[in-house]
Amino acid sequence: GEDVEQSLFLSVREGDSSVINCTYTDSSSTYLYWYKQEPGAGLQLLTYIFSNMDMKQDQRLTVLLNKKDKHLSLRIADTQTGDSAIYFCAERRGYGGATNKLIFGTGTLLAVQP
Amino acid sequence: SQTIHQWPATLVQPVGSPLSLECTVEGTSNPNLYWYRQAAGRGLQLLFYSVGIGQISSEVPQNLSASRPQDRQFILSSKKLLLSDSGFYLCAWCAQGKNTEAFFGQGTRLTVV
């Protein structure tokens, strides 16, 4: 199927690490993304990973990709209250042309407790 | 630098009325353009995407249509709105042919009453 699955909700305490998981479906996806959406706003790209990579770290963010299991995760270290938002994973299917689609997951609401 | 504009930010329309949401991109040429709908604050559903002028691909059957009359203009329309068309609509663009991020507009909150 076309679904990109995520858990709906995650609650963590401030200062802890958050891990948001995503399962995608298309093994030919070239790039995988994590986006953040704050209330009533558009989406902001946090980070992305190319499908031939296993891990990417960017400051407090670590992305892990298990291509065999089609599993993507986002770890946020030292989670802050400002990290509270909905997080979407997305896969980019195809490369150029009419198959160049961005398919988003269902979104995970991260709630950070002070 | 590239920017994306989407308007209006909010819209309240009666059932049966027409709809036109506009999205324009500046600072780039020949972008891929996308319309997404986010219902009830969760989940992004791809509605339409376009790889060039006049080229529209529809992802789901629905009451909406899209057009791309110019390279950097993407319009979402309906002839007669339904209650179920209510939602948060997001326009996005990304460069063709290579990996770049998708840039999103600020969204339009559509309420059909």
Chai-1 contact restraints between the chains, C-beta under 6 A:
chainA,res_idxA,chainB,res_idxB,connection_type,confidence,min_distance_angstrom,max_distance_angstrom,comment,restraint_id
A,Y31,B,N99,contact,1.0,0.0,6.0,A-B,restraint_1
A,G42,B,L90,contact,1.0,0.0,6.0,A-B,restraint_2
A,G42,B,F104,contact,1.0,0.0,6.0,A-B,restraint_3
A,G42,B,G105,contact,1.0,0.0,6.0,A-B,restraint_4
A,G42,B,Q106,contact,1.0,0.0,6.0,A-B,restraint_5
A,G42,B,G107,contact,1.0,0.0,6.0,A-B,restraint_6
A,L43,B,F104,contact,1.0,0.0,6.0,A-B,restraint_7
A,L45,B,E101,contact,1.0,0.0,6.0,A-B,restraint_8
A,G96,B,Q96,contact,1.0,0.0,6.0,A-B,restraint_9
A,G96,B,G97,contact,1.0,0.0,6.0,A-B,restraint_10
A,A98,B,V51,contact,1.0,0.0,6.0,A-B,restraint_11
A,N100,B,N32,contact,1.0,0.0,6.0,A-B,restraint_12
A,K101,B,Y49,contact,1.0,0.0,6.0,A-B,restraint_13
A,L102,B,A102,contact,1.0,0.0,6.0,A-B,restraint_14
A,F104,B,L44,contact,1.0,0.0,6.0,A-B,restraint_15
A,T106,B,G43,contact,1.0,0.0,6.0,A-B,restraint_16
A,G107,B,R42,contact,1.0,0.0,6.0,A-B,restraint_17
A,G107,B,G43,contact,1.0,0.0,6.0,A-B,restraint_18
